[in-house]
Amino acid sequence: MTFDPAPRSSVSDHVFGRLRDAVVRGRYAAGDALPSERDLAATFEVNRHAIREALRRLQQLGLVKVSQGGATRVLDWRSSAGLDLALALTTGDDVLPVPTIERDVMEMRACVGADASRLAAARASQAGRDAVAAAVDDYAAAVPDLVAMAQADLAFWRRIVEASGNVAYLLAFNSLTAGALAVGHMPAQRRTEELLDVAAHRDLSDLIAAGDAAGAERAARALLAVPSSAREKEIR
């Protein structure tokens, strides 16, 4: 396998990106050994410090295991990586090689949103409930500008997740909404339908304000429902 020489700027970033994409695309299988630091340095035409830094970042993502004095082995990212891998891929031209990734991410999004709504209704402080109510007002005021509505919608969901008091959900939310995640995209029509459903957003906010945990969970799950088109892709 050959790699193109690294540009003089951000050499470690270049090496990291190329090796990351090679692992994700399956050019190296789980259990394979990467070339030695010496060989990688020669291939990329960089010093070994840049190679070590790139390998360290790959290990942090759960893509490889670096052994002192031994070979650097590729790991199975499905069992060792986290959402930070998807974030790292936003800087490249790659996507996770999973045909159902669009559906999978949307299902995760719906689960996090529904349970965060339940928790927000059950235990949010008054300040948290007020923040959700203010966010839905801002969202409704953005109609009919879809770009502004999309930004306000994210702010609305952030307030819900914050009100839930679940830090793990907040970190997952940050991962799911950070830039253009390299994990596939929601169908444009479904996203537009969701954004234009002002009544559903308002209803969810009201249920959280009323402390109706079960109702808030149902409303959020309905609003974030995975479209049948995404599920059908798995069958085709």
C-alpha positions in Angstrom: 0.0 0.0 0.0 1.3 3.5 -0.9 0.5 6.9 0.6 1.1 10.3 -1.0 3.8 12.4 0.7 2.5 14.8 3.4 2.3 18.5 2.8 4.7 20.5 4.9 1.9 22.0 7.0 0.0 19.9 9.5 2.0 16.8 8.7 0.7 14.9 11.7 -2.9 15.7 10.7 -2.2 14.5 7.2 -0.7 11.2 8.4 -3.5 10.7 10.9 -6.2 11.3 8.3 -4.8 8.9 5.7 -4.2 6.1 8.2 -7.6 6.7 9.8 -9.4 6.4 6.4 -7.3 3.3 5.5 -8.4 1.6 8.6 -12.1 2.6 8.4 -12.3 1.7 4.7 -11.0 -1.8 5.5 -7.7 -1.5 3.8 -6.3 -2.9 7.0 -8.4 -5.6 8.7 -8.8 -6.0 12.4 -5.7 -7.7 13.7 -3.4 -6.5 10.9 -0.2 -4.8 11.8 0.4 -1.3 10.4 3.8 -0.7 8.8 6.6 0.2 11.3 7.2 3.8 12.3 10.3 3.8 10.2 8.5 2.6 7.1 5.6 5.0 7.6 8.0 7.9 8.1 9.7 7.0 4.8 6.4 6.6 3.0 4.9 9.9 4.2 8.3 11.6 4.0 8.0 12.9 7.6 9.9 12.5 10.8 9.0 9.7 13.3 7.6 12.2 15.8 4.7 13.0 13.3 4.1 9.3 12.9 4.0 8.7 16.7 1.5 11.6 17.1 -0.7 10.2 14.4 -0.6 6.7 15.9 -1.4 8.1 19.3 -4.5 9.8 17.9 -5.6 6.6 16.2 -5.3 4.8 19.5 -7.4 7.4 21.2 -10.1 6.8 18.6 -10.0 3.1 19.3 -8.7 2.2 15.8 -5.4 0.7 16.8 -3.4 -0.6 19.7 0.1 0.7 20.0 2.5 -1.7 21.7 5.8 -0.4 23.0 8.5 -2.2 21.1 6.0 -4.2 19.2 3.7 -3.9 16.2 0.8 -1.4 16.1 -2.3 -3.6 15.5 -5.6 -2.6 13.9 -8.7 -3.0 16.2 -12.2 -3.7 15.1 -13.7 -0.2 15.4 -17.2 -1.7 15.9 -16.1 -2.9 19.3 -13.5 -0.4 20.3 -14.5 3.1 18.9 -17.0 5.6 20.0 -18.9 8.5 18.5 -15.7 10.5 18.4 -14.8 8.4 15.4 -17.8 9.8 13.5 -16.6 13.3 14.5 -13.1 12.6 13.3 -14.4 11.6 10.0 -16.0 15.0 9.4 -12.6 16.3 8.5 -12.2 13.8 5.7 -14.0 12.4 2.8 -15.0 9.1 4.4 -18.0 7.7 6.1 -18.5 4.7 8.3 -18.8 1.6 6.1 -22.2 0.6 7.4 -25.2 0.5 5.0 -27.7 1.1 7.7 -25.8 4.0 9.4 -28.4 6.6 8.4 -31.2 4.6 10.1 -29.0 3.7 13.0 -28.1 7.3 13.9 -31.7 8.4 13.5 -32.8 5.7 15.9 -30.2 6.8 18.4 -31.3 10.4 18.0 -34.9 9.4 18.6 -34.0 7.3 21.7 -31.8 10.1 23.3 -34.4 12.8 22.5 -37.3 10.7 23.9 -35.7 9.7 27.1 -34.1 13.2 27.6 -37.6 14.6 27.3 -38.9 12.1 29.9 -36.2 13.0 32.3 -36.6 16.8 31.7 -40.4 16.5 32.5 -39.6 14.4 35.6 -36.8 16.3 37.2 -35.9 19.6 35.5 -35.6 22.7 37.6 -38.0 25.6 37.0 -35.2 27.4 35.3 -34.7 24.3 33.0 -38.4 24.2 32.1 -38.4 28.0 31.4 -35.4 27.6 29.1 -37.2 24.9 27.1 -40.3 27.1 26.9 -38.2 30.1 25.7 -36.4 28.0 23.2 -39.7 26.8 21.6 -40.8 30.4 21.4 -37.6 31.3 19.5 -38.1 28.3 17.2 -41.7 29.3 16.4 -40.6 32.9 15.8 -38.3 31.6 13.1 -41.1 30.3 10.8 -40.9 30.1 7.8 -37.1 30.4 7.5 -36.0 26.8 7.4 -32.4 27.6 8.0 -33.2 29.7 11.1 -35.7 27.1 12.2 -33.1 24.4 12.0 -30.7 26.4 14.2 -33.5 27.2 16.7 -34.6 23.5 16.7 -31.1 22.4 17.7 -31.2 25.0 20.5 -34.6 23.7 21.6 -33.3 20.1 21.8 -30.2 21.3 23.6 -32.3 22.9 26.3 -34.3 19.7 26.7 -31.1 17.6 27.0 -29.6 20.1 29.5 -32.9 20.0 31.5 -32.7 16.2 31.7 -29.6 16.5 33.9 -28.0 13.6 32.0 -24.4 14.5 31.1 -24.0 11.4 29.0 -27.0 12.4 26.9 -25.5 15.9 26.6 -22.2 14.5 25.3 -24.1 12.2 22.8 -26.1 15.2 21.7 -22.9 17.2 21.1 -21.5 14.4 19.0 -24.7 14.0 17.0 -25.0 17.7 16.2 -21.3 18.7 15.8 -20.9 19.9 12.2 -21.9 17.6 9.4 -21.4 14.1 10.9 -20.0 11.7 8.4 -22.6 9.1 9.1 -25.3 9.8 6.5 -28.0 12.4 6.4 -31.7 12.5 7.3 -33.9 12.7 4.1 -34.5 16.4 3.4 -38.3 15.9 3.1 -38.4 14.3 6.6 -36.3 17.0 8.1 -38.5 19.7 6.6 -41.6 18.0 7.9 -40.1 17.8 11.4 -39.0 21.4 11.3 -42.4 22.7 10.2 -44.3 20.8 12.9 -44.5 23.8 15.3 -47.5 22.3 17.1 -45.6 19.1 18.0 -42.7 21.2 19.4 -45.0 23.3 21.4 -46.9 20.3 22.7 -43.6 18.7 23.8 -42.6 21.9 25.6 -45.9 22.1 27.4 -45.7 18.5 28.5 -42.3 19.1 30.0 -43.5 22.2 31.7 -46.4 20.2 33.2 -44.1 17.5 34.5 -45.8 14.8 32.3 -42.9 12.4 31.8 -44.7 9.7 29.9 -46.5 12.2 27.7 -43.2 14.0 26.9 -41.5 10.8 26.0 -44.3 9.8 23.6 -44.4 13.3 22.0 -40.7 13.4 21.5 -40.6 9.9 20.1 -43.3 10.8 17.6 -41.6 14.0 16.6 -38.3 12.2 16.0 -39.7 9.1 14.5 -37.5 7.3 12.0 -39.1 7.5 8.5 -40.1 4.2 6.9 -37.8 5.1 3.9 -34.8 4.9 6.2 -35.9 1.5 7.5 -36.6 0.2 4.0 -33.0 0.9 2.9 -31.9 -2.0 5.1 -34.2 -4.4 3.2 -33.2 -3.3 -0.3 
